[in-house]
């Protein structure tokens, strides 16, 4: 089955800095890569996603890059703000078989004012 | 729309007791999922359903049961609760599986002592 590794587990930055979270996956059949943000006491919420036919996608201060050859994808947050503090999860979804996403272990992002 | 709702928010069980975690969605989604979240371990899939009357096991199904009699509801049953089932449980739904966003409920925090 799919295996998703996510790093780092904790990331501490100053407000205004950039933050990068990296994920690798093992199944070359995975073609859909969503990122979820989980605020304290809440369920995860989708913030951005990318499909395998796209190398990069941007939405305001967040961007995701995908390297299918190397089987890794990354989340980039620029000009971080305290409200960006949360746990972020990456996932890889095969578009075949079960079609169920496999999640990484999560990254706790702390943005210091 | 209320989205995905879960009850209860918190519950303490004694070892050997049973309980049902309720989940409902009002988005007419075909697919529903149950995850458990343990610290530093990400989201582990317990069971999922592709429609009313159809369920399948995920990565960690032991000790749990599910049923799906309607499109809207997907309860998770814990039989003979054990301390290893102490966790936060999330229900999620999606219109389809594969490259589609999952919508998560607010979670149920369960402690088994």
Interface residues (C-beta under 8 A of the other chain):
Chain A: X6 X9 X31 X32 X34 X36 X41 X42 X43 X44 X45 X46 X49 X51 X89 X93 X95 X98 X99 X100 X101 X103 X104 X105 X106
Chain B: X4 X33 X40 X41 X42 X43 X45 X48 X56 X58 X90 X92 X97 X98 X99 X101 X102 X104 X105 X106 X107
